[in-house]
Amino acid sequence: MKISPTDHVVIYSKVPCSYCLAAKNFFNGKDVPFTEIDLTGKHDEIAKLKQKTGHMTFPQIFINDQFIGGFDDLMKKVE
C-alpha cells in the first residue's frame, strides 16, 4: 500500500498510547495529514468502535474509510 498526502487518514487514539504516538509520527514524517480522534475516557465510544472493527487495541487507523488496523498492521501494509 502506498500512502499519499491526498489520502484521508483518521487515527482513533487514547492516552497513554505509545503506538498511537508512533502512528502519528509515521504520518507526520510522510507529510500525510490526519485527523486524530482521542477517545480517552470515552467508554461508550470506545465500545462502539471496538464493535465496528473487532479490534481491542489502539490506535485504530482508517485510510480512505478503510479500516487498516493498528500501528503494526499499518507497518506491514506499507513496507
Summary of the structure (lengths in Angstrom):
residues: 79
radius of gyration: 11.8
end to end distance: 7.8
largest distance: 34.0
contacts: 200
relative contact order: 0.26
helix: 39%
strand: 23%
